[in-house]
Amino acid sequence: MKYIANKNIAMEQLINLYTSVGWSSYTQNPRQLQKAVVNSLFAIGAYDQNQLVGLIRVVGDGLTIIYIQDLLVNPAYQRQGIGTKLINSVLKKYNSVRQKVLLTENTVKTRRFYESCNFNPCDKYNLIAFYKDF
């Protein structure tokens, strides 16, 4: 497995990865997805040979806050430490940034994963997150 920091990822690779995890709202507009990745603060991909099998991308100012926008691993490659390696790469790169935020679905699987990476659910601190879709 190779891990490469790169925001210029081929559209077909992105579509295949996002489709593999069922994130169809991203794949409805492939050009927008590709531009979103390019405009990210940071992105790193996990590659098996030349196939993109995992991706993490970060938005934010890189100084006071980062927001982990996407972390995804092709289901055929899950439970092999790829997601952990990707998230640890981001945490190492942005170690001095105080606020590291992400929003994800509330399932046992996702809670366990992010808690294993030392993230805390907002409800632990009497915090609330707000979300507005278009």
Secondary structure, DSSP 8 states (H G I E B T S, - for coil): -EEEE-S---HHHHHHHHHHTT-HHHHTSHHHHHHHHHTSSEEEEEEETTEEEEEEEEEE-SSSEEEEEEEEE-GGGTTSSHHHHHHHHHHHHTTT-SEEEE-----HHHHHHHHHTT---GGGGT--------
